[in-house]
Amino acid sequence: MSAFDRYVKFAEMLNNAERELGIAKLNGLEKEIIYTVLKAEQDGEGLSFEDLLGKMNKPRATLYRHLQSLVDNGYLSKQRDPNDGRRNVLAVTI
């Protein structure tokens, strides 16, 4: 199998996975936000909006608008940080 054929197969698998998770219709930035939050969860970190802002290097207003859309549509949730009640930690809900 050629490198191009492997790439096409990978792209098809990725598209299928996104459809199964219900995130196929999201834009690239929203998928990147979900990935970043999920990766942090797997590494045992809790990310706040400020942490996410530092990791993603996107304009504050743009990142906030897309993050809030993900929260409003149920893809992410905000929970109180058990170590610091003044901050919210993001969590993937899908």
C-alpha positions as CSV (number, residue, x, y, z in Angstrom):
1,M,0.0,0.0,0.0
2,S,1.4,3.4,-1.0
3,A,1.9,6.3,1.4
4,F,-0.9,8.1,-0.2
5,D,-3.3,5.1,0.1
6,R,-2.4,4.9,3.8
7,Y,-3.1,8.6,4.2
8,V,-6.5,8.2,2.5
9,K,-7.4,5.3,4.8
10,F,-6.3,7.2,7.8
11,A,-8.4,10.2,6.8
12,E,-11.5,8.0,6.3
13,M,-11.0,6.4,9.7
14,L,-10.7,9.8,11.3
15,N,-13.8,11.0,9.6
16,N,-15.7,7.9,10.7
17,A,-14.5,8.4,14.3
18,E,-15.6,12.1,14.3
19,R,-19.1,11.1,13.0
20,E,-19.4,8.5,15.7
21,L,-18.5,11.0,18.4
22,G,-20.8,13.6,16.9
23,I,-18.1,16.2,16.3
24,A,-17.8,16.0,12.5
25,K,-19.8,19.2,12.1
26,L,-17.5,21.2,14.5
27,N,-14.9,23.5,13.0
28,G,-11.1,22.9,13.3
29,L,-10.6,25.2,16.3
30,E,-13.4,23.5,18.3
31,K,-12.0,20.1,17.6
32,E,-8.6,21.4,18.7
33,I,-10.1,22.7,22.0
34,I,-11.7,19.3,22.7
35,Y,-8.5,17.5,21.9
36,T,-6.4,19.8,24.1
37,V,-8.8,19.5,27.1
38,L,-9.0,15.7,26.6
39,K,-5.3,15.3,26.4
40,A,-4.9,17.3,29.6
41,E,-7.5,15.1,31.3
42,Q,-5.6,12.0,30.3
43,D,-2.3,13.5,31.6
44,G,-4.1,14.2,35.0
45,E,-4.2,17.9,34.5
46,G,-7.3,20.1,34.9
47,L,-7.3,23.0,32.4
48,S,-9.0,26.3,33.1
49,F,-9.7,28.8,30.4
50,E,-6.5,30.7,31.2
51,D,-4.5,27.4,30.9
52,L,-6.2,26.7,27.6
53,L,-5.4,30.1,26.3
54,G,-1.7,29.6,27.1
55,K,-1.6,26.2,25.4
56,M,-3.4,27.2,22.2
57,N,-2.0,30.6,21.5
58,K,-5.3,31.9,19.9
59,P,-6.9,35.3,20.4
60,R,-8.7,35.5,23.7
61,A,-12.1,36.5,22.4
62,T,-12.1,33.9,19.6
63,L,-11.1,31.1,21.9
64,Y,-13.7,32.1,24.5
65,R,-16.5,32.3,21.9
66,H,-15.7,28.8,20.6
67,L,-15.2,27.4,24.1
68,Q,-18.5,28.8,25.3
69,S,-20.3,27.3,22.2
70,L,-18.8,23.9,23.1
71,V,-20.1,24.3,26.7
72,D,-23.5,25.5,25.5
73,N,-23.9,22.5,23.1
74,G,-22.8,20.0,25.7
75,Y,-19.4,18.9,24.4
76,L,-17.6,20.4,27.4
77,S,-18.5,21.3,30.9
78,K,-17.1,23.7,33.5
79,Q,-16.5,22.3,37.0
80,R,-15.2,23.9,40.1
81,D,-11.5,23.1,40.7
82,P,-11.4,21.0,43.9
83,N,-8.0,22.6,44.7
84,D,-9.0,26.2,44.0
85,G,-12.7,27.1,44.3
86,R,-12.1,30.3,42.4
87,R,-11.3,28.6,39.1
88,N,-13.3,26.4,36.8
89,V,-11.8,23.3,35.2
90,L,-12.9,22.2,31.8
91,A,-14.0,18.6,31.1
92,V,-15.0,16.7,28.0
93,T,-18.6,15.4,28.2
94,I,-18.8,13.3,25.0
